[in-house]
Amino acid sequence: MRNDSTITSAGAGATAAQNNISENNRSHCTGTLQVIGIGPGNPEFMTPEAREAILQADRVVGYITYLDLIKDLVADKVTVGTGMMQEVDRCQQAVDLAVEGHKVVVVSSGDPGVYGMAGLVIELANKVAEEKRPPVHIVPGLSAVNMAAAVLGAPLMHDFAVISLSDLMTPWDLIKKRAALCAEGDMVIALYNPRSKKRVTHLDEVRELVLQHRDPKTPVGIVQKAGRVGQHIIISDLEHFHKEEIDMQTLVIIGNSQTYVENGKIITPRGYKL
């Protein structure tokens, strides 16, 4: 990646999308702002629309780690990379660049609307005066939960909930309440950010809550680095899964009362009669 040169290219798909949103926006801003999902990390899982958005952009903004995942695509772009805990500053820079007239792409891993930057960018853009406000276009991506489910089999075939165990911006008591209600409702539960160096007990607490409503032998799928180099898959159960190596790059899927394992695949029946 370089910060001293730009490259622009024409692409029908992204141009059409930009024209479409421009027609529905009364802003006189000539810049554009796209928030894209690059998928779980492997370039082959990136959508054509996301790739085209990057090719057309003259500024690419993102978390440094995510920019590194697409370094071949942004090698000749002007990039704005920041670290963890700098999301607001990063997205504000993206909005400011678009207001200045640049074609800006904000990079999120997975899907930008699932724990990504889509909401924050829209909120910040809405603070700009209407006549200067850049149009915002969200480009979906393959989320980690979908990637993890695919490599595990079919654990999300029925109702499921996605919960992050990070209490950085959500009170822990509220997270526990949500987990408990999902367990009571017999929903499959997918857990993001299950364990970190500082949060070593949160996953155990959620496990205890789920055990109040579910059999200890309920299948649990564990996927580390889903869709990336070093992907590792473990199929365990509710009684034992917490003993496995689980970190922030791990996604945990806890089955419901009907979930089972057969031939190495986790299956949650949809209800079809076979």
Buried (B, 14 or more C-beta within 10 A) or exposed (E): BEEEEBBEEEBEBBEEBBEEBBEEBEBEBEBBBBBBBBBBBBEEBBBEBBBBBBBBBBBBBBBBEBBEBBEEBBEEBBBBBBEEEBBEEBBBBBBBBBBBEBBBBBBBBBBBBBBBBBBBBBEBBEEBEEEEBBBBBBBBBBBBBBBBBBBBBBBBBBEBBBBBBBBEEEEEEEBBEBBBEBBEEBBBBBBBBBBBEEBEEBBEBBBEBBBEBBEEEBBBBBBBBBBBEEBBEBBBBBBEBBEBEBEBBBBBBBBBEBBEBEEEBBBBEEEEEE
